């Protein structure tokens, strides 16, 4: 990634302490972070904290004499790839909405032509006040992205909307805005992820070891690159990615129905879910047969083959990518899957390969098409997701 500059505006609220953690995460992520504080913000947290975290001078005073030959707020605005105000008080929201520029932060805001994000954080009644809501709507009209506050117990003791989102959520918002080129803009992408569960009785079920991490990273990566993403997910412990339409399912039948209902609208479909191959013929304890001293026997039937259906019903121009996880004969078995199910691509990995498989934060993929095989090295699942999308784009053209 070309190093990009985030101008982080910090206004005077108790949530300032989260801004320090955010500045640290943005810096670790590889951004050049320039912090601008209001004077009220310095009553909660000092500029030296941000300077230690970002290695850049934090700015407060419009008329600071310790400057170069340029006009500081204009130079910052020219340098910025994205502006994020977090926390944003009702006061700074009102200033931004109405073009008031009477301090370093508000003048920088007015001079910025880059994408602008704002994270309101204040007392619930202040946030819900019609004036504040009108101001936020005005910002949306001018192209700002308003990051909705979280709901919970506030510092003032009230319970309701007004909490500043967690630094991880704000980092994801910045990533979505500027980290990647929007080379998937205008494309509709459906991703399946996670395991499915096939009920044996009200207590037990059949499933597998899939955690959904790879599919979630693919959905997140596609959204960050501008796609309109639908994520069909089996039960996982993962937080849903922002900026995607999430569809929760449980069984293989649920997933089959969710995918087939939406398939015709998609430009790209990536099946990363590890769907259970079998389900009980009847969900009943009577199907679990066990004579005295014998092993239980289940009457099973195969679940619907989602990829096979998609291959048979592929519309012109649609791109289908399936995943293949093998313990042996990886390339041979994956090529058979590619041909049998009329796929455009198979992303294959081996359970025997160190760093690949379920649950981990890395993967080792072989990207297989009818033309060639691209063996990727050991990568984080985020990096593997983007490399997979790169391959899909190159083979679509």
Order of alpha helices (4+ residues) and beta strands (2+ residues): beta-alpha-beta-alpha-alpha-beta-alpha-alpha-beta-alpha-alpha-beta-beta-beta-alpha-beta-beta-beta-alpha-beta-beta-alpha-beta-beta-beta-beta-beta-alpha-beta-alpha-beta-beta-beta-beta-beta-alpha
